[in-house]
């Protein structure tokens, strides 16, 4: 039996054990149910059979950390389990450094994966983009590494460097990259007039204050004669949920923007305030796999309230409130305790924003010889409007309609 199969079996057994322990810890105050007992009985029996019948006694201690993080990844790709030592370091270092590489990351296939690289950041300048898998950070494998721990490792003093190993599609082999940390400069909102009296607005983030900047841009474009607007939320993955609500309200006179709810948190509705709406111009929103968090709240609010069509790819799926829950051994789990929902009742974290007009951005097709050779990574920059096929599609939808009936 090869070592890979042994690892799978060991991980499975540990995951079953940890599932029981974590479930018991989190559910101490919850009344037991027959269904829960049945599931626990199955897990217990499987674990017992592995321990008694497997070819050798499994070493559960060595795979516990990976098993817990695998369990959390299945529930929440932004969740983490930190043992006592890691949690102490996390609390000490999470806000200690000003230098960063500009990445939003999650867990995927057990590895740290790139959700988005902020425009102009060291990561974007190195060519890192949505979907890349980080195999190691500072020589430490990210397989089963707690996400929160990885985020701490990526930070440091401005000017210091950090080495990572990256799997960047379509290249099949990992690439070694050195990033120089920097104080991240938040890009200004891009706003300009396009041919046909179309106003174009692109915020790279929805950090505090960006909605006010977008409002100023909208008013300026209207004064310049804009007859319709394209709100480009592609790669917009950083910011706050509050800014997402505020952004949607710029275009909504009434209606439910979103609501927040958790297992132990009562539902909280966010309604549009008529006094905060600034324009009635026709609107199209664009999204892709790098759209997350507050940008998703805005996009799905505008879509569900039939205020805008959404053109592009399904968004990443991340709009939740997370907090650290300490464990008895001094460790902690960081996970979502409540989620934001679309006006029609869909969890944004679970479903993302599904465009009303799907459009997949495709990469140029390489020849066979070119595909076989390693491809150099190039800085990530937004395409020019005349070369941006998704933007062209958005303008077409804005001026001619979606071409498909709205549900």
Phi, psi and omega in degrees: 000125186284165186293328180296317180293321177301318181298319179299315181295315179300314181298320180297315181296318179294320180298320179297316179296314182294323178303318178295314184293313180295317179299320179294320181294313183287335185254023182300324183268355182270140179292138180292153177233159179299322180297318179297318180297321180296315180296316180297325179294320178296313180300316182297318181293317179299314180298318180298317179295320179297315182293327185267330189247346180295158189302332179210162181291119181287146177266091185293332184298322185287341183245003183299314182300314179295322181294318180296315180292328174296320177297314181293323179299323180295334181267318188208111183294352178253007182277162179213149166244127179241128175288178188302315181294316180295322181293321176299316179294321179300312180296326181286321191255348190298330178240018187275338188240145179268341183276142181208170180252353174086032182251144163255124186234159175216184175258139178208127182056027180088348182260169171278126184240151181274123172274314181198151173244124184296134181306132178082356181281165176305322180294316179294321179295332178277353178097006180288143185208175182307132177097345177297144176251129177267115183277328179208153176230121182055037178081359180260124182297138180271355177302116181067016174284135176303134183301317180298325178291320178297319179297323177293319181297327183287343181266161179176193180290139176304135181094344177281157183248157179219133181261134177227158173249126191234135171260106186245110181294146007269009182292130183280343184256142178298147178245142177271127182229139174248124180250140176259117182296150181213162170286115188289124176271125181283120182296146175288158177293132176273130179214132178199162175271136176252162177306146180087016180060042177257125176271134183242129181228129179225108171267130178279340176219165171238047174290167183306130179098346183291328180297320177297321178295320178294320179300318178298319180295318179299313181298321179295318180294323177297319179295331179278358176101018179298135178253355178195161184231143169246120177258107186267107180253018177295138179063013177271097187237354179249153180138201183232156177295326180299321178292327176297317178297315181297322179297314179300323183293339176299334185246355183247129177274329181204171177110167178281126177276310179193172169217153184246132182205145176219174182301323180247011181241124179294155181298136177233116182271145174241108182262148177292140178258116182305329182291342184262354177286138185240348183206151174246010181301146174305144189221139170232138179247140176247142179223162170210191184293344179266006176274128183207166171061233186302325179297326178290322177300315180295314184297314183287330176295316180292325179289310184292332177273009179056033177269336182209152166275149175246124184244136175133216182255158175301138182285175187292313182101079178201099174209094186204163173257124181243151175209160179274131177246114184285148180252168186295334182271006180095352175278189181202155168244137177249117184206168180290130176251346172204154184236153172271141182240152175290162178304333179270006171092018178262134177292122181295322180296327183276325187246345187066193174256118180266114184300147174285336175234091181296138177207118183264126176283123183253148176270152176303142181276127179276157172286169183299318181293319180294322181293330183285334183272146177301135182260127180293144177279138181238153180305143179273119178227151177292137180293155175293148182308322182288344178253002187264098184293326179292320177298319177300319178295319179299318179294322177298316178295321181295321186267331185243350183099165185288338180081353177227145181293138176285143176277000000 
